[in-house]
Amino acid sequence: MPPARRWYRIALVDLLVAALIGCVLRAIYLVEIPFVRFKPLLHAHSHVALLGWVFLGLMIFLLDDAPEARTMKRRRVMLWCVQSAVLGMLFSFPVQGYGPVPITASTLHMLTSYLLVREAWKATHGWSAEGSRRLARLALGGYVLSTAGIWAIAPLLAAGQFGTEVYYWSIQFFLHFQFNGWAWFAALALWSRWAEQQGSPTPLDAFTVRLWVLSTVLSFALAIAWSERHWSIIGVNSVAVLLQLWAGWRTGQAILRAQALLVDRAPLWAWRCVTYALIGMGIKVLMQAAVAFPPVAVMAFTIRNYVIGFIHLNMLGAITLMLFAMALLRGWFISTAVPVRIGLSLFTSGLVLTEALLFLQGTLFWAGFGMLPGYHATLLGFSLLLPAGIGVLLAHRGTRAGP
């Protein structure tokens, strides 16, 4: 098995673990589980998903185009360091919460990730300067920028700012540029790289990329609007969502054009995953546009179902499905194999059903109708489809190494 594919499977195990923890978190609402504390387990869930699956999965593909023997050993050590840090967070967060061990593991992950960013920067040097390389550089820059929010936490704590608006803004800064800077630009870079390798012109033109960059920077206003309802913040966010709608439309059109040109170059399920990822991105952009209206913003910020649904729409709807598409394009999953089709069907079904239920229940709360009968049990049942699908994909060994 090629090293990149082996590491992808390790990242997929991280996703499986995060999904199982998510099911435990939802089971807590139904039964009492001894010795399990919700908030510390939630920290383990989010860190394993974001730093184990999303970071590792994207980084594997960015590094995969430059597998020179002299660099493989160095990169392997770095990858093991970040994965060891993920395991440290997985086992220590449920015990300590934000204690010494998980903080040390998080710091190790971040410091090592900078080294991997440098490796990925060099590995993508041969990519198209006006296309995929530009997107990859923006993604890597977005990752480094996002970590400024984490480094700001220690000085804020030392200044007695825990629980203040600025403290939460720093956390939101990290999350915003992780999802909208690092992860989304990396996903676009990987897609563009594949299309370029198949002979397609660069899917995203420079103007569309500039729209994404500007809208990403300005839409951080949404992350602080929950606590600062000044008209200028609302205005900046309104401009951002208009730019994002425009960028999303142009991106969708560009990918549809590439799909028409390359339809015979990729398996059906790869196109489906890309399409579903675009739909997830489109829904996310429309939701951000809706939140530009103050009454909707208050509803979105105060109803937890919406917050969870929005985060999962980013992580599972857009990024995870694009990572599945990349594995299909490399032949790491054989799309004609029955287990792969079953696994992808289970996962996408679980995603659609859990998202629909989260947003439906949130809307009912907002309208004052209370809770759906059997809501928590139904949500848990739908959620179990996610680890089931991932488990089936992991059980599939495939027969082709891919390019």
C-alpha positions in Angstrom: 0.0 0.0 0.0 1.5 3.4 -1.0 2.5 5.6 2.0 0.0 8.3 1.1 -2.9 5.9 1.0 -1.8 4.3 4.3 -1.8 7.8 6.0 -5.2 8.5 4.5 -6.6 5.4 6.2 -5.1 6.6 9.5 -6.8 9.9 9.0 -10.0 8.0 8.2 -9.7 6.1 11.5 -9.5 9.5 13.2 -12.8 10.4 11.5 -14.3 7.1 12.6 -13.3 7.7 16.2 -14.7 11.3 16.1 -18.0 10.0 14.7 -18.2 7.4 17.4 -17.6 10.0 20.1 -20.3 12.1 18.5 -22.7 9.2 18.9 -21.7 8.8 22.6 -22.4 12.6 23.1 -25.8 12.2 21.6 -26.5 9.1 23.7 -25.8 11.0 26.8 -29.1 12.8 26.3 -30.9 9.4 26.5 -29.0 7.3 29.1 -26.6 8.0 31.9 -23.1 6.9 31.0 -20.8 6.5 34.1 -17.6 8.5 34.3 -18.3 10.4 31.1 -18.3 14.2 31.2 -20.0 15.9 28.3 -17.8 19.0 27.8 -14.4 17.3 28.0 -15.5 14.5 25.6 -16.8 17.2 23.3 -13.3 18.7 23.2 -11.9 15.3 22.3 -14.5 14.9 19.5 -13.8 18.3 18.0 -10.0 18.1 18.2 -9.8 14.6 16.7 -12.1 15.6 13.9 -10.5 18.9 13.0 -6.8 18.1 13.7 -6.9 14.3 13.0 -9.2 14.0 10.0 -9.3 17.4 8.3 -5.8 18.5 8.8 -4.1 15.2 8.2 -6.4 14.3 5.3 -5.8 17.5 3.4 -2.1 17.6 4.2 -1.6 14.0 2.8 -2.9 15.1 -0.6 -0.9 18.3 -0.7 2.3 16.3 0.0 1.5 13.4 -2.3 2.7 15.1 -5.5 6.3 15.2 -4.3 7.1 11.8 -2.8 10.9 12.0 -3.2 12.8 9.4 -1.2 15.0 12.0 0.5 11.9 13.8 2.0 9.7 10.8 2.8 11.4 9.9 6.1 11.3 13.5 7.3 7.7 13.9 6.5 6.8 10.5 8.0 8.3 11.6 11.3 6.3 14.8 11.2 3.1 13.0 10.3 3.6 10.6 13.2 4.2 13.6 15.5 0.9 15.2 14.6 -0.9 11.9 14.8 0.7 11.2 18.2 -0.5 14.6 19.3 -4.0 13.8 18.1 -4.0 10.5 20.2 -2.7 12.5 23.2 -5.7 14.9 22.9 -8.1 11.9 22.3 -7.1 10.2 25.6 -6.4 13.3 27.8 -9.3 15.6 27.0 -11.9 13.3 28.5 -9.8 13.1 31.7 -8.4 16.5 32.2 -10.5 18.9 30.0 -8.1 21.8 29.1 -5.4 20.4 31.4 -1.6 20.2 31.0 -1.5 17.1 28.8 -4.0 18.1 26.2 -2.6 21.6 26.1 0.9 20.1 25.5 -0.4 17.8 22.8 -2.2 20.7 21.1 1.0 22.7 21.2 3.0 19.8 19.8 0.5 19.5 17.0 0.6 23.1 16.1 4.4 23.4 16.1 4.8 20.3 14.0 2.0 21.5 11.7 4.2 24.5 10.8 6.9 22.2 9.6 4.3 20.3 7.5 3.1 23.6 6.0 6.6 24.3 4.9 6.9 20.8 3.3 3.5 21.3 1.6 4.6 24.7 0.3 7.6 23.1 -1.4 5.7 20.0 -2.5 3.2 22.2 -4.4 5.8 24.3 -6.1 5.3 22.5 -9.4 1.6 23.0 -9.5 0.0 25.6 -11.9 1.0 29.0 -10.7 -2.2 30.6 -11.8 -4.4 27.8 -10.6 -3.9 25.1 -8.0 -0.7 26.4 -6.6 -2.2 29.8 -5.9 -5.1 28.0 -4.0 -2.7 25.8 -2.1 -0.6 28.7 -1.0 -3.7 30.6 0.1 -4.8 27.5 2.1 -1.4 27.1 3.8 -1.4 30.8 4.6 -4.9 30.6 6.0 -3.8 27.7 8.3 -0.9 29.7 9.7 -3.1 32.8 10.1 -5.8 30.8 11.9 -3.3 29.7 14.6 -2.8 33.4 15.6 -6.1 33.0 17.4 -4.8 30.2 19.5 -1.5 31.9 20.4 -3.6 34.9 21.5 -5.3 32.9 24.2 -2.4 32.6 26.7 -1.8 36.4 26.8 -5.6 37.0 27.2 -5.7 34.5 30.1 -2.7 36.2 31.7 -4.6 39.5 31.4 -7.7 38.1 33.1 -9.7 38.1 29.9 -11.2 34.6 30.2 -14.8 34.6 29.1 -14.7 38.1 27.6 -15.7 39.0 24.1 -12.1 39.3 23.0 -11.4 35.8 24.4 -14.2 34.2 22.3 -13.2 36.3 19.3 -9.8 34.7 19.3 -11.3 31.2 19.3 -13.7 32.2 16.5 -10.7 33.6 14.6 -9.1 30.2 14.7 -12.2 28.3 13.7 -13.2 30.8 11.0 -9.8 30.7 9.1 -9.5 26.9 9.7 -12.8 26.2 7.9 -13.0 29.1 5.4 -9.3 29.8 4.9 -7.3 26.6 5.3 -9.8 23.8 4.7 -11.9 25.3 1.9 -9.0 26.7 -0.1 -7.2 23.4 0.3 -10.2 21.4 -1.0 -10.4 23.8 -4.0 -6.7 23.4 -4.6 -6.9 19.6 -4.7 -9.9 19.6 -7.0 -8.1 22.2 -9.3 -4.9 20.2 -9.3 -6.7 17.0 -10.4 -8.6 18.9 -13.2 -5.3 20.4 -14.5 -3.7 17.0 -14.5 -6.5 15.7 -16.7 -6.0 18.5 -19.3 -8.6 20.9 -18.1 -7.9 24.6 -18.1 -7.6 26.1 -14.5 -11.1 25.7 -13.2 -11.1 28.9 -11.0 -10.0 32.2 -12.6 -8.0 34.8 -10.7 -11.1 37.0 -10.2 -13.1 34.2 -8.5 -10.2 33.4 -6.2 -10.0 37.1 -5.2 -13.7 37.1 -4.4 -13.1 34.1 -2.1 -10.2 35.7 -0.4 -11.9 39.0 0.2 -15.2 37.4 1.3 -13.3 35.1 3.7 -11.5 38.0 5.4 -14.6 40.2 5.6 -16.9 37.4 6.8 -15.0 37.1 10.0 -17.4 39.9 11.0 -20.1 37.2 11.3 -18.0 35.6 14.0 -18.0 38.7 16.2 -21.5 39.9 15.3 -23.1 37.7 18.0 -21.6 40.0 20.7 -21.1 43.2 18.8 -24.2 44.3 17.0 -22.8 47.6 15.7 -24.1 48.7 12.3 -20.6 48.7 10.8 -20.1 45.0 11.7 -23.4 44.1 10.2 -22.5 46.1 7.1 -19.1 44.4 6.6 -20.8 41.0 7.0 -23.4 42.0 4.4 -20.8 42.9 1.9 -18.9 39.6 2.7 -21.9 37.4 2.1 -22.7 39.1 -1.2 -19.1 38.5 -2.4 -19.3 34.9 -1.1 -22.5 34.3 -3.0 -20.9 35.6 -6.1 -17.8 33.5 -5.6 -19.9 30.4 -4.8 -21.9 30.9 -8.0 -18.8 31.3 -10.2 -17.1 28.3 -8.5 -20.2 26.1 -9.1 -20.3 27.2 -12.8 -16.5 26.5 -13.2 -16.7 23.0 -11.7 -19.7 22.2 -13.9 -17.8 23.2 -17.0 -14.8 21.1 -15.9 -17.2 18.2 -15.2 -18.6 18.4 -18.7 -15.1 18.3 -20.1 -13.8 15.5 -17.8 -16.9 13.5 -17.1 -15.3 10.3 -18.5 -12.1 10.8 -16.4 -13.6 10.1 -13.0 -15.9 7.5 -11.4 -19.6 8.4 -10.8 -19.3 8.5 -7.0 -16.4 11.0 -7.3 -18.6 13.3 -9.2 -21.4 12.8 -6.7 -19.1 13.6 -3.7 -17.9 16.8 -5.5 -21.5 17.7 -6.2 -22.6 17.1 -2.7 -19.6 19.1 -1.4 -20.6 22.0 -3.6 -24.2 21.8 -2.4 -22.9 21.8 1.2 -20.8 24.9 0.4 -23.8 26.5 -1.3 -26.1 26.0 1.7 -23.4 27.3 4.0 -23.1 30.5 1.9 -26.9 31.0 1.8 -27.0 30.5 5.6 -24.3 33.1 6.1 -26.3 35.4 3.8 -29.4 34.9 5.9 -27.5 35.7 9.1 -26.7 39.1 7.7 -30.3 40.0 8.8 -30.2 40.8 12.6 -33.4 38.8 13.6 -32.0 35.7 11.8 -28.6 36.3 13.4 -30.0 36.3 16.9 -31.8 33.1 16.1 -28.7 31.5 14.7 -26.4 32.4 17.5 -28.8 31.4 20.3 -30.1 28.1 19.1 -27.5 25.4 19.6 -29.0 23.1 16.9 -28.2 25.7 14.2 -24.6 26.1 15.5 -23.9 22.3 15.5 -25.6 21.9 12.1 -23.6 24.7 10.6 -20.3 23.3 11.9 -21.1 19.8 10.6 -22.2 21.3 7.2 -18.7 22.7 6.9 -16.7 19.7 8.2 -18.8 16.8 6.8 -20.8 18.4 4.0 -18.0 20.3 2.2 -14.6 19.1 3.4 -15.1 15.4 4.1 -17.0 14.7 0.9 -14.3 16.5 -1.1 -11.7 14.3 0.7 -13.7 11.2 -0.2 -13.8 12.4 -3.9 -10.0 12.8 -3.9 -9.6 9.2 -2.6 -11.9 8.0 -5.3 -10.0 9.9 -8.0 -6.8 8.2 -6.9 -8.3 4.8 -6.8 -7.9 4.4 -3.1 -11.6 3.6 -3.1 -12.9 1.5 -6.0 -16.3 3.1 -6.7 -17.7 0.1 -8.5 -17.1 -2.1 -5.4 -20.3 -2.8 -3.4 -18.7 -2.0 0.0 -17.7 1.5 -1.2 -21.1 2.3 -2.6 -22.7 1.1 0.6 -20.2 3.0 2.8 -20.7 6.3 0.9 -24.5 5.8 0.8 -24.6 5.2 4.5 -22.4 8.3 5.2 -24.2 10.7 2.9 -27.6 9.4 4.2 -26.5 10.0 7.8 -25.2 13.4 6.9 -28.4 14.5 5.2 -30.7 13.1 7.8 -28.9 14.5 10.8 -28.5 17.9 9.2 -32.2 18.0 8.3 -33.2 17.0 11.8 -30.9 19.5 13.5 -32.2 22.4 11.5 -35.8 21.3 11.7 -35.6 21.0 15.5 -33.9 24.4 15.7 -36.6 26.0 13.6 -39.3 24.5 15.9 -37.5 25.9 18.9 -37.4 29.3 17.3 -41.1 29.1 16.4 -42.0 28.1 19.9 -43.3 24.6 19.1 -40.9 22.8 21.5 -39.2 19.5 20.9 -40.0 16.8 18.4 -41.2 13.5 20.0 -38.3 11.1 20.2 -35.9 13.8 18.9 -32.7 12.6 20.7 -33.3 8.9 19.9 -34.0 9.7 16.3 -30.9 11.9 16.0 -28.7 9.2 17.6 -30.1 6.6 15.1 -29.4 8.9 12.2 -25.9 9.7 13.6 -25.0 6.0 13.8 -25.1 5.9 10.0 -22.0 8.1 9.9 -19.6 5.7 11.7 -21.2 2.8 10.0 -20.4 4.2 6.6 -16.9 5.1 7.6 -16.3 1.6 9.0 -17.5 0.0 5.7 -15.1 2.3 3.8 -12.2 1.3 6.1 -13.0 -2.4 5.6 -12.6 -1.9 1.8 -9.0 -2.6 0.9 -9.3 -1.8 -2.9 -7.3 -3.3 -5.7 -5.6 -0.3 -7.3 -3.0 2.1 -6.0 -4.1 5.0 -8.1 -1.8 7.6 -9.6 
